[in-house]
Amino acid sequence: MRILVPLDGSEYSRRALAFLASRSSLIGAQPEVHLLNVQPAIARYAAARLGREVTRRIYQTEADAVLEPARKALLKAGIDAEMHADSGHAAERIAEVAADLKADLIVLGSHGYSEFKGLLFGSVTHGVLARSKRPVLVLRATRAPRGDGLKLGIAVDGSKFGLAAVKFALRHPSLFGAGGALTLIHVVPDFVMPVIADIGGVAVPSYSEEEVRQLQDADFERSVAPARRLVEKANAKAAEVRLEGMPGEEIAAYAKKNLDVLLVGSHGYGGLKAAVLGSVATRIAARCDTPLLIVRA
């Protein structure tokens, strides 16, 4: 597995290192880990006066101060990593380097805001999500999961986006540990029932409780069955959890109490759009402190 870890020396980026160091099964799988530091570009006129070689050394020196301690920390955990120094717009360069490396995963530490603010994540994470189609694992304020086997949940709705998340998990089981537990999660509609008025003017639901249950049963089966078939084809096992209500809120709440990592599949918009995720993924991201792995179809 080829993993890109952008670092800036902050507490947020150190969470990415802590996650990798905690993955004993990942270490055994001999991952190819790349550490990247992107320095702000020196003003063009200043760079011209300094000269190309001096400018390069400045970038390298600043990057080494961040990357070398990180490389040594991972080496203690049994992971050898390659270091990359770069300069320019951080989100743009991270996305470009990930594409050049054909990275299987980008691991980012990030703070987060409410969905009603401008950004769900820090500006760099937001920019990477807007520019890259590579899977991105976002680590927020929570500690790195402990132990080898992680409790992994995947939000599924029958769409290609949820199935992309399932396929990613099945392709890279070592990332989550041999003893990990996989759960497929779907939120059925509560079917706020249309009402009709009887002769007396009293509102009467047009669906009985039994009819609502049957509708929810059919929705759950339709949404989970394609993911279930993928799991069975891979000779893997997965529990299934049925929630009811608003998908973003319910999934985030479930993840907080029960999961080490939550996977969501998402489409994405360009950097000029306000949102970088689909609507459900946006609501999950706004409420979820659990490590969140975002996979594009």
C-alpha positions as a LaTeX table, in Angstrom:
\begin{tabular}{lrrr}
\hline
Residue & $x$ (\AA) & $y$ (\AA) & $z$ (\AA) \\
\hline
Met1 & 0.00 & 0.00 & 0.00 \\
Arg2 & 1.37 & 3.40 & $-0.99$ \\
Ile3 & 0.60 & 6.08 & 1.59 \\
Leu4 & 1.25 & 9.82 & 1.41 \\
Val5 & 1.47 & 11.71 & 4.71 \\
Pro6 & 1.66 & 15.52 & 4.37 \\
Leu7 & 3.22 & 17.10 & 7.47 \\
Asp8 & 3.67 & 20.66 & 8.69 \\
Gly9 & 4.94 & 19.97 & 12.21 \\
Ser10 & 1.62 & 20.83 & 13.85 \\
Glu11 & $-0.27$ & 18.79 & 16.43 \\
Tyr12 & $-2.77$ & 17.93 & 13.70 \\
Ser13 & $-0.16$ & 16.42 & 11.41 \\
Arg14 & 1.34 & 14.44 & 14.29 \\
Arg15 & $-1.97$ & 12.59 & 14.57 \\
Ala16 & $-1.32$ & 11.15 & 11.12 \\
Leu17 & 2.01 & 9.78 & 12.34 \\
Ala18 & 0.39 & 8.36 & 15.47 \\
Phe19 & $-2.16$ & 6.51 & 13.35 \\
Leu20 & 0.49 & 4.88 & 11.15 \\
Ala21 & 2.65 & 3.99 & 14.14 \\
Ser22 & $-0.34$ & 2.27 & 15.77 \\
Arg23 & $-0.93$ & $-0.08$ & 12.85 \\
Ser24 & 1.12 & $-3.18$ & 13.64 \\
Ser25 & $-0.58$ & $-5.14$ & 10.86 \\
Leu26 & 0.20 & $-2.36$ & 8.40 \\
Ile27 & 3.85 & $-2.52$ & 9.44 \\
Gly28 & 3.85 & $-6.23$ & 8.71 \\
Ala29 & 2.46 & $-5.55$ & 5.25 \\
Gln30 & 5.53 & $-3.41$ & 4.44 \\
Pro31 & 3.76 & $-0.27$ & 3.26 \\
Glu32 & 5.42 & 2.30 & 1.06 \\
Val33 & 5.15 & 5.50 & 3.10 \\
His34 & 6.00 & 8.95 & 1.74 \\
Leu35 & 6.31 & 11.98 & 4.03 \\
Leu36 & 5.73 & 15.34 & 2.35 \\
Asn37 & 6.36 & 18.87 & 3.54 \\
Val38 & 5.28 & 21.81 & 1.39 \\
Gln39 & 6.91 & 25.14 & 2.19 \\
Pro40 & 5.30 & 28.45 & 1.17 \\
Ala41 & 6.96 & 29.71 & $-1.98$ \\
Ile42 & 9.54 & 32.45 & $-1.52$ \\
Ala43 & 8.58 & 35.63 & $-3.34$ \\
Arg44 & 9.81 & 35.55 & $-6.91$ \\
Tyr45 & 12.01 & 38.66 & $-6.63$ \\
Ala46 & 13.63 & 37.34 & $-3.43$ \\
Ala47 & 14.20 & 33.91 & $-4.98$ \\
Ala48 & 15.83 & 35.57 & $-8.00$ \\
Arg49 & 18.25 & 37.47 & $-5.75$ \\
Leu50 & 19.06 & 34.40 & $-3.66$ \\
Gly51 & 19.57 & 32.14 & $-6.65$ \\
Arg52 & 18.13 & 28.72 & $-7.40$ \\
Glu53 & 20.57 & 26.69 & $-5.29$ \\
Val54 & 20.24 & 28.85 & $-2.17$ \\
Thr55 & 16.48 & 28.86 & $-2.51$ \\
Arg56 & 16.45 & 25.07 & $-2.84$ \\
Arg57 & 18.59 & 24.70 & 0.29 \\
Ile58 & 16.24 & 26.94 & 2.26 \\
Tyr59 & 13.25 & 24.82 & 1.29 \\
Gln60 & 15.16 & 21.63 & 2.07 \\
Thr61 & 16.38 & 22.86 & 5.47 \\
Glu62 & 12.90 & 23.93 & 6.55 \\
Ala63 & 11.37 & 20.68 & 5.33 \\
Asp64 & 14.03 & 18.53 & 7.02 \\
Ala65 & 13.22 & 20.17 & 10.36 \\
Val66 & 9.69 & 18.75 & 10.03 \\
Leu67 & 10.31 & 15.51 & 8.17 \\
Glu68 & 13.41 & 14.09 & 9.84 \\
Pro69 & 11.86 & 13.77 & 13.35 \\
Ala70 & 8.79 & 12.21 & 11.75 \\
Arg71 & 10.88 & 9.72 & 9.79 \\
Lys72 & 12.75 & 8.71 & 12.96 \\
Ala73 & 9.49 & 8.30 & 14.90 \\
Leu74 & 8.09 & 5.96 & 12.23 \\
Leu75 & 11.37 & 4.06 & 12.04 \\
Lys76 & 11.04 & 3.25 & 15.75 \\
Ala77 & 7.64 & 1.75 & 14.95 \\
Gly78 & 9.19 & $-0.36$ & 12.19 \\
Ile79 & 8.11 & 1.79 & 9.24 \\
Asp80 & 10.69 & 3.15 & 6.82 \\
Ala81 & 9.55 & 6.29 & 5.03 \\
Glu82 & 10.79 & 8.37 & 2.13 \\
Met83 & 10.94 & 12.15 & 2.58 \\
His84 & 9.85 & 14.75 & 0.02 \\
Ala85 & 10.46 & 18.51 & 0.26 \\
Asp86 & 8.32 & 20.75 & $-1.91$ \\
Ser87 & 7.12 & 24.34 & $-2.18$ \\
Gly88 & 4.08 & 26.22 & $-3.39$ \\
His89 & 0.36 & 26.04 & $-2.63$ \\
Ala90 & 0.06 & 23.23 & $-0.06$ \\
Ala91 & $-3.24$ & 21.67 & $-1.17$ \\
Glu92 & $-2.32$ & 21.84 & $-4.86$ \\
Arg93 & 1.08 & 20.26 & $-4.34$ \\
Ile94 & $-0.27$ & 17.52 & $-2.05$ \\
Ala95 & $-2.88$ & 16.57 & $-4.66$ \\
Glu96 & $-0.27$ & 16.63 & $-7.45$ \\
Val97 & 2.28 & 14.57 & $-5.51$ \\
Ala98 & $-0.43$ & 12.04 & $-4.57$ \\
Ala99 & $-1.32$ & 11.70 & $-8.25$ \\
Asp100 & 2.34 & 11.37 & $-9.29$ \\
Leu101 & 2.96 & 8.68 & $-6.68$ \\
Lys102 & $-0.34$ & 6.94 & $-7.48$ \\
Ala103 & $-0.97$ & 6.96 & $-3.73$ \\
Asp104 & $-3.51$ & 4.48 & $-2.40$ \\
Leu105 & $-4.22$ & 6.74 & 0.57 \\
Ile106 & $-3.54$ & 10.28 & 1.82 \\
Val107 & $-3.45$ & 10.58 & 5.62 \\
Leu108 & $-4.16$ & 14.07 & 6.96 \\
Gly109 & $-4.50$ & 15.47 & 10.45 \\
Ser110 & $-7.08$ & 18.23 & 10.56 \\
His111 & $-9.23$ & 20.40 & 12.76 \\
Gly112 & $-12.84$ & 20.81 & 11.73 \\
Tyr113 & $-15.68$ & 23.28 & 11.72 \\
Ser114 & $-19.43$ & 23.08 & 11.54 \\
Glu115 & $-20.90$ & 22.63 & 8.08 \\
Phe116 & $-22.47$ & 26.07 & 8.51 \\
Lys117 & $-19.05$ & 27.67 & 8.49 \\
Gly118 & $-16.91$ & 28.01 & 5.43 \\
Leu119 & $-14.98$ & 24.79 & 5.82 \\
Leu120 & $-15.59$ & 21.37 & 7.28 \\
Phe121 & $-11.89$ & 20.87 & 7.79 \\
Gly122 & $-8.79$ & 23.01 & 7.84 \\
Ser123 & $-8.12$ & 24.86 & 4.60 \\
Val124 & $-5.40$ & 22.45 & 3.44 \\
Thr125 & $-7.56$ & 19.34 & 3.98 \\
His126 & $-10.50$ & 21.04 & 2.31 \\
Gly127 & $-8.28$ & 21.98 & $-0.63$ \\
Val128 & $-6.93$ & 18.45 & $-1.00$ \\
Leu129 & $-10.45$ & 16.98 & $-1.01$ \\
Ala130 & $-11.45$ & 19.47 & $-3.70$ \\
Arg131 & $-8.47$ & 18.63 & $-5.91$ \\
Ser132 & $-7.72$ & 14.95 & $-5.42$ \\
Lys133 & $-9.67$ & 11.79 & $-6.20$ \\
Arg134 & $-7.39$ & 9.71 & $-3.99$ \\
Pro135 & $-8.84$ & 8.25 & $-0.77$ \\
Val136 & $-8.24$ & 10.61 & 2.16 \\
Leu137 & $-8.16$ & 9.61 & 5.83 \\
Val138 & $-8.93$ & 12.63 & 8.03 \\
Leu139 & $-7.83$ & 12.45 & 11.66 \\
Arg140 & $-9.24$ & 15.03 & 14.03 \\
Ala141 & $-9.04$ & 15.56 & 17.78 \\
Thr142 & $-9.43$ & 11.91 & 18.76 \\
Arg143 & $-6.46$ & 9.74 & 19.64 \\
Ala144 & $-5.15$ & 7.20 & 17.19 \\
Pro145 & $-7.07$ & 3.91 & 17.53 \\
Arg146 & $-5.34$ & 1.44 & 19.82 \\
Gly147 & $-4.73$ & $-2.19$ & 19.03 \\
Asp148 & $-4.28$ & $-4.11$ & 15.82 \\
Gly149 & $-7.88$ & $-4.82$ & 14.84 \\
Leu150 & $-10.03$ & $-1.78$ & 14.21 \\
Lys151 & $-13.80$ & $-1.50$ & 14.40 \\
Leu152 & $-14.54$ & $-0.30$ & 10.90 \\
Gly153 & $-17.91$ & 1.00 & 9.73 \\
Ile154 & $-18.93$ & 1.69 & 6.13 \\
Ala155 & $-21.94$ & 3.85 & 5.28 \\
Val156 & $-23.81$ & 2.23 & 2.38 \\
Asp157 & $-26.90$ & 3.27 & 0.46 \\
Gly158 & $-26.79$ & 1.06 & $-2.61$ \\
Ser159 & $-25.00$ & 3.71 & $-4.68$ \\
Lys160 & $-21.63$ & 3.36 & $-6.40$ \\
Phe161 & $-20.16$ & 5.72 & $-3.82$ \\
Gly162 & $-20.87$ & 3.44 & $-0.87$ \\
Leu163 & $-19.70$ & 0.42 & $-2.88$ \\
Ala164 & $-16.42$ & 2.22 & $-3.64$ \\
Ala165 & $-15.81$ & 2.45 & 0.12 \\
Val166 & $-16.56$ & $-1.27$ & 0.55 \\
Lys167 & $-14.18$ & $-2.18$ & $-2.27$ \\
Phe168 & $-11.42$ & $-0.06$ & $-0.71$ \\
Ala169 & $-11.79$ & $-1.81$ & 2.64 \\
Leu170 & $-11.73$ & $-5.24$ & 1.02 \\
Arg171 & $-8.65$ & $-4.37$ & $-1.07$ \\
His172 & $-6.68$ & $-3.09$ & 1.93 \\
Pro173 & $-7.61$ & $-5.26$ & 4.93 \\
Ser174 & $-4.15$ & $-4.89$ & 6.48 \\
Leu175 & $-4.81$ & $-1.20$ & 7.13 \\
Phe176 & $-7.60$ & $-2.16$ & 9.54 \\
Gly177 & $-6.00$ & $-5.24$ & 11.06 \\
Ala178 & $-6.47$ & $-8.99$ & 10.82 \\
Gly179 & $-8.68$ & $-8.89$ & 13.91 \\
Gly180 & $-10.77$ & $-5.97$ & 12.69 \\
Ala181 & $-14.56$ & $-5.96$ & 12.67 \\
Leu182 & $-16.44$ & $-4.69$ & 9.62 \\
Thr183 & $-19.93$ & $-3.23$ & 9.87 \\
Leu184 & $-22.19$ & $-2.11$ & 7.02 \\
Ile185 & $-24.37$ & 0.82 & 8.12 \\
His186 & $-27.53$ & 2.09 & 6.49 \\
Val187 & $-30.07$ & 4.62 & 7.66 \\
Val188 & $-33.61$ & 3.86 & 6.59 \\
Pro189 & $-36.05$ & 6.76 & 6.06 \\
Asp190 & $-38.46$ & 7.33 & 8.91 \\
Phe191 & $-41.16$ & 7.76 & 6.26 \\
Val192 & $-42.81$ & 10.84 & 7.68 \\
Met193 & $-46.21$ & 9.67 & 6.63 \\
Pro194 & $-48.38$ & 11.64 & 4.27 \\
Val195 & $-51.76$ & 12.22 & 5.87 \\
Ile196 & $-55.30$ & 12.34 & 4.65 \\
Ala197 & $-58.26$ & 13.92 & 6.39 \\
Asp198 & $-61.20$ & 11.80 & 7.34 \\
Ile199 & $-64.77$ & 13.00 & 7.22 \\
Gly200 & $-64.45$ & 14.56 & 10.65 \\
Gly201 & $-61.40$ & 16.58 & 9.63 \\
Val202 & $-58.98$ & 14.53 & 11.75 \\
Ala203 & $-55.60$ & 13.82 & 10.14 \\
Val204 & $-55.12$ & 10.10 & 9.60 \\
Pro205 & $-51.81$ & 8.55 & 8.45 \\
Ser206 & $-52.03$ & 6.92 & 5.04 \\
Tyr207 & $-49.51$ & 4.21 & 6.07 \\
Ser208 & $-49.99$ & 1.76 & 8.88 \\
Glu209 & $-47.07$ & 0.89 & 11.16 \\
Glu210 & $-46.78$ & $-2.44$ & 9.39 \\
Glu211 & $-46.63$ & $-0.74$ & 6.00 \\
Val212 & $-43.92$ & 1.62 & 7.23 \\
Arg213 & $-41.91$ & $-1.33$ & 8.55 \\
Gln214 & $-42.23$ & $-3.13$ & 5.22 \\
Leu215 & $-41.08$ & $-0.02$ & 3.35 \\
Gln216 & $-38.08$ & 0.30 & 5.66 \\
Asp217 & $-37.26$ & $-3.40$ & 5.32 \\
Ala218 & $-37.31$ & $-3.09$ & 1.53 \\
Asp219 & $-35.15$ & 0.05 & 1.61 \\
Phe220 & $-32.56$ & $-1.59$ & 3.88 \\
Glu221 & $-32.31$ & $-4.72$ & 1.76 \\
Arg222 & $-32.06$ & $-2.74$ & $-1.48$ \\
Ser223 & $-29.32$ & $-0.53$ & $-0.05$ \\
Val224 & $-27.23$ & $-3.14$ & 1.78 \\
Ala225 & $-27.51$ & $-6.17$ & $-0.52$ \\
Pro226 & $-24.95$ & $-4.99$ & $-3.14$ \\
Ala227 & $-22.37$ & $-4.36$ & $-0.41$ \\
Arg228 & $-23.17$ & $-7.68$ & 1.24 \\
Arg229 & $-22.49$ & $-9.49$ & $-2.05$ \\
Leu230 & $-19.09$ & $-7.81$ & $-2.36$ \\
Val231 & $-18.17$ & $-8.88$ & 1.18 \\
Glu232 & $-19.29$ & $-12.47$ & 0.58 \\
Lys233 & $-17.41$ & $-12.64$ & $-2.73$ \\
Ala234 & $-14.24$ & $-11.62$ & $-0.87$ \\
Asn235 & $-14.83$ & $-14.39$ & 1.71 \\
Ala236 & $-15.06$ & $-11.73$ & 4.39 \\
Lys237 & $-17.63$ & $-11.14$ & 7.12 \\
Ala238 & $-19.57$ & $-8.02$ & 8.03 \\
Ala239 & $-22.20$ & $-7.16$ & 10.58 \\
Glu240 & $-25.12$ & $-5.03$ & 9.44 \\
Val241 & $-26.57$ & $-2.11$ & 11.36 \\
Arg242 & $-29.89$ & $-0.45$ & 10.59 \\
Leu243 & $-30.47$ & 3.08 & 11.83 \\
Glu244 & $-33.45$ & 5.35 & 11.33 \\
Gly245 & $-33.68$ & 9.10 & 10.84 \\
Met246 & $-31.37$ & 11.66 & 9.25 \\
Pro247 & $-28.40$ & 9.81 & 7.71 \\
Gly248 & $-25.66$ & 12.32 & 8.54 \\
Glu249 & $-26.63$ & 12.73 & 12.16 \\
Glu250 & $-27.37$ & 9.06 & 12.84 \\
Ile251 & $-24.19$ & 7.71 & 11.23 \\
Ala252 & $-21.95$ & 10.24 & 12.99 \\
Ala253 & $-23.55$ & 9.45 & 16.36 \\
Tyr254 & $-23.19$ & 5.70 & 15.82 \\
Ala255 & $-19.54$ & 6.09 & 14.77 \\
Lys256 & $-18.69$ & 8.12 & 17.86 \\
Lys257 & $-19.94$ & 5.39 & 20.19 \\
Asn258 & $-19.00$ & 2.24 & 18.28 \\
Leu259 & $-16.25$ & 2.68 & 15.67 \\
Asp260 & $-12.52$ & 3.29 & 15.35 \\
Val261 & $-12.77$ & 4.37 & 11.69 \\
Leu262 & $-15.73$ & 5.36 & 9.53 \\
Leu263 & $-15.63$ & 4.98 & 5.73 \\
Val264 & $-17.86$ & 7.02 & 3.46 \\
Gly265 & $-18.00$ & 7.04 & $-0.30$ \\
Ser266 & $-18.45$ & 10.42 & $-1.89$ \\
His267 & $-18.55$ & 12.26 & $-5.16$ \\
Gly268 & $-16.63$ & 15.52 & $-5.24$ \\
Tyr269 & $-16.85$ & 18.93 & $-6.75$ \\
Gly270 & $-14.18$ & 21.21 & $-8.10$ \\
Gly271 & $-12.28$ & 23.68 & $-5.97$ \\
Leu272 & $-14.57$ & 26.54 & $-7.00$ \\
Lys273 & $-17.64$ & 24.87 & $-5.53$ \\
Ala274 & $-18.71$ & 25.51 & $-1.95$ \\
Ala275 & $-18.90$ & 21.80 & $-1.08$ \\
Val276 & $-16.37$ & 19.08 & $-1.76$ \\
Leu277 & $-18.49$ & 16.15 & $-0.63$ \\
Gly278 & $-21.99$ & 14.88 & $-1.28$ \\
Ser279 & $-24.72$ & 16.15 & 1.03 \\
Val280 & $-24.82$ & 13.12 & 3.35 \\
Ala281 & $-21.02$ & 12.91 & 3.55 \\
Thr282 & $-20.97$ & 16.65 & 4.29 \\
Arg283 & $-23.34$ & 16.24 & 7.23 \\
Ile284 & $-21.36$ & 13.26 & 8.53 \\
Ala285 & $-18.08$ & 15.17 & 8.26 \\
Ala286 & $-19.55$ & 18.16 & 10.10 \\
Arg287 & $-20.50$ & 16.00 & 13.08 \\
Cys288 & $-17.96$ & 13.18 & 13.14 \\
Asp289 & $-14.84$ & 13.26 & 15.33 \\
Thr290 & $-14.17$ & 9.60 & 14.54 \\
Pro291 & $-11.32$ & 9.10 & 12.02 \\
Leu292 & $-13.05$ & 9.55 & 8.68 \\
Leu293 & $-11.92$ & 7.83 & 5.49 \\
Ile294 & $-13.38$ & 9.42 & 2.37 \\
Val295 & $-13.29$ & 7.35 & $-0.83$ \\
Arg296 & $-14.32$ & 8.62 & $-4.25$ \\
Ala297 & $-16.14$ & 6.34 & $-6.67$ \\
\hline
\end{tabular}
